[in-house]
């Protein structure tokens, strides 16, 4: 078993320089990235914190290319469970963090980098990459951490990144990009401000919507299959209201239950396909509707506590802990009930996970669903690429919520 305390984040300057002018420079050219606000780095010296918006796995390398100092990036420990990835991410000074749950050791490492090493720390304050191209809610504890550190805070707003590396896709679609660097506050302001005031300033500085940006910056993205696997994000049909019935093919997204189909254009707008007219014009609009409609669907299901809400077959369950390698437990059908998750194997064995006992639930990469239960990490792997892990995450959040909305007609 790997002891997490033995890992020490390091960011050798020589390796950082090599990475910047090889991989980083290649990313700059491939995605045609244009920076603004980099003059900040001529007058602000380490230590400081960089807080970027988050759209994809390449974000740290894109941002890091324009930062003159090595950046110690806080990253989910799920990315460091293999020896190779732990070694590679260790070379760039990655600080592992368990998603969605408190991690005192991570905070201690951040404080050490800032106060003892006088370094630069990169924090993705949204917690995970965006599903719809809009800035997500910022984790409130980030503001408390920034007040503790008392150093300058620089936001990095990535524009054009969402459609260049969509959360739902396995392929990149390079197009023009911008990265805007801006000073959120200096160290004295961070020290004097309340966590609430810091959070408000972060939200203001990081507010961004990809759809609005594209309206003023038309971009043609290279690559085919624009809608392929979009059902991982938009899993609910806006016509028949069923969840988990959406499928994709090349540039089309359709419902296998009612047959509704739309086309995703080169401008990433939904257009008519045959006689079907789109209810929404953008991914963002569909996503906003889905959030409310899916909560209502879950709310209605509470009336039948012993009836399954939905299920996925062929799911593999893995078990581990933080940075430790995962081991396979079972394979079976994952079933959601109002009060629990059940994995039912072919032999009838049932593994039950009460909703109230789940913690740190999140989606890793495109469709790995994880949570902690009884201090153990469980990861669910879906064998088919149309099976949405986000659907399960949203369901858990809805079932845990105390203020579910009334049904949507």
C-alpha positions in Angstrom: 0.0 0.0 0.0 1.3 3.5 -0.9 1.7 5.9 2.0 0.6 9.3 0.7 2.7 11.1 3.3 5.9 9.8 1.5 5.0 11.8 -1.6 6.6 15.3 -1.6 5.6 17.7 -4.4 8.6 19.1 -6.2 8.8 21.3 -9.3 12.4 21.4 -10.6 13.0 24.6 -12.6 15.0 22.7 -15.3 12.1 20.3 -15.9 9.5 23.1 -15.9 11.6 25.0 -18.5 11.9 21.9 -20.6 8.1 21.2 -20.4 7.2 24.8 -21.2 9.3 25.1 -24.3 8.4 21.6 -25.6 4.9 20.5 -24.7 3.7 24.0 -23.6 4.9 25.6 -26.9 3.3 22.9 -28.9 -0.1 23.5 -27.2 0.2 27.2 -27.8 0.7 26.6 -31.5 -1.9 23.7 -31.8 -4.7 25.6 -30.0 -3.6 29.0 -31.3 -3.5 30.5 -27.8 -3.3 34.3 -27.4 -2.5 35.6 -23.9 -3.5 38.9 -22.4 -2.5 40.4 -19.1 0.9 38.7 -18.9 2.5 42.0 -18.0 1.3 41.2 -14.4 4.2 38.8 -14.0 6.7 41.7 -14.5 5.6 43.4 -11.3 4.3 40.6 -9.2 6.8 38.2 -7.8 6.3 34.9 -6.0 4.8 33.8 -3.8 1.3 34.0 -5.4 -1.7 31.9 -6.3 -3.1 31.3 -9.8 -6.8 30.4 -10.0 -7.9 29.4 -13.5 -11.3 28.6 -14.9 -11.4 24.8 -15.7 -12.5 23.1 -18.9 -10.1 20.2 -19.6 -7.1 18.2 -18.6 -4.7 20.4 -20.7 -5.6 23.6 -18.7 -2.6 23.4 -16.3 -0.1 23.1 -19.2 -1.8 25.8 -21.2 -1.8 28.3 -18.3 1.7 27.2 -17.1 3.3 28.1 -20.4 2.7 31.8 -19.8 3.7 31.8 -16.1 7.4 32.5 -15.7 7.7 30.4 -12.5 7.1 26.7 -11.9 3.5 26.2 -10.8 2.6 23.6 -8.1 -0.9 22.5 -9.4 -3.4 21.1 -7.0 -4.8 18.0 -8.7 -7.3 15.3 -7.9 -5.5 12.3 -6.4 -7.4 10.1 -8.8 -5.0 11.2 -11.5 -2.0 9.8 -9.5 -3.0 6.2 -8.7 -0.6 4.7 -11.2 3.2 4.7 -10.6 3.8 6.3 -14.0 1.3 9.1 -13.6 2.4 9.8 -10.0 6.0 10.1 -11.2 5.1 12.4 -14.2 2.8 14.6 -12.2 5.3 14.7 -9.4 7.9 16.2 -11.8 5.6 19.2 -12.3 5.0 19.6 -8.6 1.4 18.4 -8.5 -0.2 18.5 -5.0 -2.7 15.7 -4.7 -6.2 16.5 -3.4 -9.1 14.2 -2.6 -12.0 15.6 -4.5 -15.0 17.1 -2.6 -13.7 16.2 0.9 -11.4 18.1 3.4 -7.7 17.2 3.0 -5.5 18.7 5.7 -2.3 17.3 4.2 -3.0 19.1 0.9 -3.4 22.4 2.8 -0.1 21.8 4.6 1.6 21.3 1.3 0.1 24.4 -0.2 1.2 26.5 2.9 4.7 25.0 2.6 5.1 25.9 -1.1 3.9 29.5 -0.4 5.6 30.3 2.9 8.7 28.1 2.9 9.6 27.8 -0.8 8.2 31.1 -1.9 6.6 29.4 -4.9 3.5 29.6 -7.0 0.4 27.4 -6.4 -2.3 26.7 -9.0 -5.8 26.0 -7.7 -8.9 25.0 -9.7 -11.4 26.6 -7.5 -14.4 25.1 -9.3 -13.4 21.6 -8.2 -14.0 20.0 -11.6 -14.1 20.9 -15.2 -17.2 22.4 -16.7 -19.9 20.5 -18.5 -21.5 23.4 -20.2 -18.8 26.0 -20.8 -19.9 28.3 -18.0 -18.0 29.0 -14.8 -19.2 26.7 -12.0 -19.8 27.5 -8.4 -16.5 28.2 -6.6 -15.8 26.0 -3.6 -16.2 28.3 -0.6 -13.2 26.8 1.3 -10.9 28.3 -1.5 -11.6 31.8 -0.2 -10.7 30.7 3.4 -7.4 29.2 2.1 -6.6 32.4 0.2 -7.1 34.5 3.3 -4.8 32.1 5.2 -2.1 32.4 2.6 -2.2 36.3 2.4 -0.5 36.4 -1.0 -1.6 38.0 -4.4 -4.3 36.1 -6.3 -4.2 36.0 -10.1 -7.2 34.7 -12.1 -6.6 33.0 -15.5 -9.8 32.9 -17.6 -9.5 30.4 -20.5 -11.6 31.4 -23.5 -12.3 28.9 -26.3 -11.0 26.0 -24.2 -14.4 24.4 -23.5 -15.1 23.5 -27.2 -11.4 22.8 -27.9 -11.3 20.0 -25.2 -15.0 19.2 -24.4 -15.6 17.5 -21.0 -17.6 14.7 -22.7 -15.2 13.9 -25.5 -12.2 11.7 -25.9 -10.7 13.8 -28.7 -9.6 17.5 -28.9 -10.9 20.0 -31.4 -8.3 22.7 -31.7 -9.5 26.3 -32.4 -8.5 29.8 -31.5 -8.1 30.4 -27.7 -7.4 33.3 -25.3 -6.1 33.2 -21.8 -6.8 36.4 -19.8 -4.7 36.9 -16.7 -5.9 39.5 -14.2 -5.1 40.4 -10.6 -7.9 39.6 -8.3 -6.3 41.0 -5.2 -2.9 41.7 -3.7 -1.6 40.1 -0.5 -2.6 43.0 1.8 -6.2 42.9 0.5 -6.4 39.1 0.9 -5.2 39.5 4.5 -7.7 42.3 5.3 -10.7 40.8 3.5 -13.3 38.4 4.9 -13.7 35.0 3.2 -17.0 36.1 1.9 -15.5 39.2 0.3 -12.7 37.1 -1.3 -15.2 34.6 -2.6 -17.3 37.5 -4.2 -14.1 38.9 -5.9 -13.2 35.5 -7.2 -16.7 35.0 -8.6 -16.6 38.3 -10.3 -13.1 37.8 -11.8 -13.8 34.2 -13.0 -17.3 34.7 -14.4 -17.2 33.4 -18.0 -19.6 31.8 -20.5 -18.2 30.1 -23.6 -21.4 30.5 -25.6 -21.4 34.3 -25.2 -17.7 34.4 -26.0 -18.2 32.4 -29.2 -21.0 34.8 -30.3 -18.3 37.6 -30.5 -15.4 35.4 -31.5 -16.5 33.0 -34.3 -14.1 30.0 -34.2 -13.9 27.0 -36.5 -12.7 23.9 -34.5 -10.8 21.2 -36.3 -12.0 17.6 -35.9 -15.1 15.6 -36.7 -17.9 14.1 -34.6 -18.9 17.3 -32.8 -21.8 15.6 -30.9 -20.1 12.3 -30.3 -20.6 11.2 -26.6 -22.4 14.5 -25.8 -25.0 12.3 -24.0 -22.5 12.0 -21.2 -23.4 15.6 -20.4 -26.9 16.1 -21.9 -28.4 12.8 -20.8 -32.0 13.9 -20.5 -34.4 14.3 -23.5 -36.2 17.7 -23.6 -39.2 16.2 -25.5 -40.1 13.0 -23.6 -38.3 13.9 -20.4 -36.6 10.5 -19.9 -33.0 10.3 -18.5 -30.4 8.1 -19.9 -32.0 7.7 -23.3 -29.9 10.1 -25.3 -27.4 8.8 -27.9 -25.0 10.4 -30.3 -23.7 9.8 -33.8 -21.2 12.0 -35.5 -22.8 15.5 -35.3 -26.3 14.4 -34.1 -27.8 13.9 -30.7 -31.0 11.8 -30.5 -33.3 10.1 -28.0 -33.7 6.4 -28.5 -37.0 6.4 -26.7 -39.0 9.1 -28.6 -36.8 9.6 -31.7 -36.2 13.3 -31.2 -33.0 14.3 -32.9 -31.0 17.5 -33.3 -27.8 18.5 -35.1 -24.8 20.2 -33.6 -23.5 22.8 -36.1 -19.9 23.9 -36.6 -20.8 26.9 -34.5 -21.8 24.5 -31.7 -25.4 25.5 -31.9 -28.3 23.0 -32.1 -30.1 23.1 -35.4 -33.0 21.1 -37.0 -32.6 17.6 -38.1 -35.3 16.5 -40.5 -38.7 17.5 -39.1 -37.3 17.8 -35.5 -36.8 21.3 -34.3 -34.4 22.0 -31.4 -35.9 23.2 -28.1 -32.6 24.8 -27.1 -30.0 26.6 -29.2 -26.9 25.9 -27.1 -25.4 23.3 -24.7 -25.7 25.8 -21.9 -29.4 26.3 -22.4 -30.1 22.6 -22.5 -28.0 22.0 -19.4 -29.8 24.7 -17.4 -33.2 23.1 -18.3 -31.8 19.6 -17.5 -30.7 20.6 -14.0 -34.2 21.6 -13.0 -36.0 18.9 -14.9 -33.8 16.1 -13.5 -34.3 17.3 -9.9 -38.0 17.2 -10.5 -37.8 13.6 -11.9 -35.9 12.5 -8.8 -38.4 14.3 -6.6 -41.3 12.5 -8.2 -39.5 9.2 -7.7 -39.5 9.7 -3.9 -43.2 8.7 -3.9 -42.2 5.1 -4.5 -39.2 4.4 -2.2 -38.8 0.8 -3.3 -39.0 1.3 -7.0 -35.8 1.7 -9.0 -35.3 5.2 -10.5 -32.9 4.0 -13.2 -30.0 1.5 -13.8 -27.0 0.8 -15.9 -25.7 -2.7 -16.7 -22.2 -4.2 -17.0 -20.8 -1.7 -14.4 -17.4 -2.5 -12.8 -16.9 -1.5 -9.2 -13.4 -0.8 -8.0 -12.2 -0.1 -4.4 -9.2 1.8 -3.0 -8.2 4.9 -1.0 -6.9 8.2 -2.3 -3.6 7.7 -4.2 -3.6 3.9 -3.6 -4.1 1.7 -6.7 -7.7 0.4 -7.1 -8.7 -3.2 -7.0 -11.7 -4.8 -8.8 -14.5 -5.9 -6.5 -17.5 -6.9 -8.7 -19.3 -6.5 -12.0 -23.0 -6.1 -12.3 -26.0 -3.8 -12.7 -25.9 -0.5 -10.9 -29.4 0.4 -9.6 -30.5 3.7 -8.0 -33.2 3.8 -5.3 -34.4 6.8 -3.4 -32.4 5.8 -0.4 -29.5 3.8 -1.8 -27.3 2.5 -4.6 -27.2 -1.2 -5.3 -24.8 -3.2 -7.4 -26.4 -6.5 -8.3 -24.2 -9.2 -9.7 -25.1 -12.0 -12.1 -25.3 -14.4 -9.1 -27.7 -12.2 -7.3 -25.2 -10.7 -4.8 -26.1 -7.1 -3.8 -23.6 -4.4 -2.6 -25.6 -1.6 -1.0 -24.5 2.0 -0.4 -27.0 4.2 1.5 -27.2 7.7 0.0 -26.8 9.3 3.4 -23.5 7.6 3.9 -21.9 8.8 0.6 -19.3 11.5 0.7 -16.9 13.2 -1.8 -19.0 12.1 -4.9 -17.6 13.3 -8.2 -17.0 12.3 -11.8 -13.4 11.7 -12.8 -12.5 12.3 -16.5 -15.4 11.6 -18.8 -17.4 8.9 -17.0 -15.7 7.5 -13.9 -18.1 7.9 -11.0 -16.5 7.9 -7.5 -17.5 8.4 -3.9 -16.3 7.6 -0.4 -18.3 5.2 1.9 -17.1 4.1 5.3 -13.7 5.8 4.5 -13.2 3.6 1.4 -13.1 4.9 -2.1 -15.4 3.3 -4.6 -15.1 3.9 -8.4 -17.7 2.8 -10.9 -16.6 2.2 -14.5 -19.2 2.1 -17.3 -18.4 -0.2 -20.2 -20.4 1.7 -22.8 -19.5 5.3 -23.7 -23.1 6.4 -23.8 -23.6 5.6 -20.1 -23.5 8.9 -18.3 -21.6 9.0 -15.0 -22.8 12.6 -14.6 -26.4 11.3 -14.4 -25.5 9.3 -11.3 -23.7 12.3 -9.7 -26.6 14.6 -10.3 -29.0 12.0 -8.9 -26.9 11.7 -5.7 -26.9 15.5 -5.3 -30.6 15.7 -5.8 -31.4 12.9 -3.3 -29.1 14.6 -0.7 -30.8 18.0 -1.2 -33.4 19.1 1.3 -35.1 21.5 -1.0 -36.1 19.5 -4.1 -38.3 21.6 -6.5 -41.9 20.7 -7.4 -42.5 18.6 -10.5 -42.0 20.2 -13.9 -44.9 19.5 -16.3 
